[in-house]
Amino acid sequence: MNAHRWGADGPPLEAYSRVTNPQRFASLHDVMAELLDRLQREFETERRAAYGLDPELEQGCNLSRPSIALLPRHIGAAPLVVAFSDFPGLRVRFGRWYVVAFPTCGCDACDETVEREIERLRSLIDNMIAGQFREAIRVRADGTEWKESEFWSISARHKEELRLDQAHARELLDAGSRSSYQWVPWPRRK
């Protein structure tokens, strides 16, 4: 949220349910398409495009085009899956469990800009392809389950923890045998 725009009192309540200009995010689609093309040229990946490519990622999202996945040829490198919403915006899966939207909200109160969203998107992708990304499902001493994700670089660190209900944690873990991933860098094309 941009405190300068709204002042000390913050945004008016009606701004939270209003999206005055969703088209301000339209360039996210073009930027993401260019990023995917560049990543495919520079790194050893397999590209897949289809509707229904990642049902969880696409759920509740009207797609404007098929989702795209870039799957690194090294099994220890994190996959990247992108769903293009007609909002317009993006939903992106980094690795196995980390899903994030660009913009996060889009309402007038949050006052997100396409420039900041592009910067955030590029930062997360750069960290992931450099192998500076890890994620895990953890059970804490009190028995609660948490999904943890962390991206880092020399200048910044982004860590996120989300509490899961037990059934959802089991669902996530049942799909595979591992509960944590320390992803390695994407292999470059020779």
Secondary structure, 3 states (H helix, E strand, C coil): CCHHHHCCCCCCHHHHHCCCCHHHHCHHHHHHHHHHHHHHHHECEEEEEECCCCHHHHCCCCECCCEEEEEECCCCECCEEEEEECCCEEEEEECCCEEEEECCCCCCCCCCCHHHHHHHHHHHHHHHHCCCEEEEEEECCCCCEEEEEEEECCCCEEEEEEEECHHHHHHHHHCCCCCEEECECCCECC
